[in-house]
C-alpha cells in the first residue's frame, strides 16, 4: 500500500513542473490558467506536508490569478481595422519582424503585394493585435493568405471579430465564402473553432 510520504514528493515535483510551464506562456490568459493549476497543486502539497505558510501563500496566488482572469474576461475591448495598401512601409517591416513566427504558422509564406485584395491590421483598443491579408479568386471566394495574431492576443477574439463581426462587410464586397490553407495543427484548431470545415487535405472553408 502506498503511503502519503511516498506520493508527497511527486506532488511537489508536479507542482514545480506546472509552474515552470506557466512561465513559458506568451499568452497572459494561458499563463494565469496554468499558474492556477500549479498554485493549487503547491497549496495542497504545502498543507499535506505540514508547511502551512506554503499552503497559504499558494492559496493566495490562486485568488490573485482568479482576480486577474475575471478582469481579463470582463474587460470590454474595442475592435477596429486599419486598412493598408500593399506597399505600406509599416506592413513590410511588421512582416519582416514577425517572419520567424509567421513561418511556423504558415510554412513557406511569402508576401506578394499583388495578391492582397483585402489587407488590414486588427486593432484592439487602438493597439495592433494582428494582421489579415487575403485576395479574391475567380469564384468570389476570399482566400486567406495570412491571418496572424500577436502572441499576447491568442484568445480567438481576433478570429471571431474577423469572421463574424466583419461577415456582412465581406458579403457587401461580393464574397460568398472564405478559404484558408492550414498545415499547422494549432492553426487548424483555430479554423475549426471558428466554423471552418475541411474541404480537402489541408484546405478549409467557411460560408459567409
HELIX and SHEET records of a PDB file:
HELIX    1   1 UNK A    4  UNK A   22  1                                  19    
HELIX    2   2 UNK A   28  UNK A   49  1                                  22    
HELIX    3   3 UNK A   52  UNK A   74  1                                  23    
HELIX    4   4 UNK A   89  UNK A   97  1                                   9    
HELIX    5   5 UNK A   99  UNK A  105  1                                   7    
HELIX    6   6 UNK A  113  UNK A  115  5                                   3    
HELIX    7   7 UNK A  151  UNK A  153  5                                   3    
HELIX    8   8 UNK A  157  UNK A  160  1                                   4    
HELIX    9   9 UNK A  161  UNK A  165  3                                   5    
HELIX   10  10 UNK A  167  UNK A  172  1                                   6    
HELIX   11  11 UNK A  185  UNK A  193  1                                   9    
SHEET    1   A 7 UNK A  79  UNK A  83  0                                        
SHEET    2   A 7 UNK A 118  UNK A 124 -1                                        
SHEET    3   A 7 UNK A 127  UNK A 136 -1                                        
SHEET    4   A 7 UNK A 141  UNK A 149 -1                                        
SHEET    5   A 7 UNK A 177  UNK A 181  1                                        
SHEET    6   A 7 UNK A 203  UNK A 207 -1                                        
SHEET    7   A 7 UNK A 197  UNK A 200 -1                                        
END                                                                             
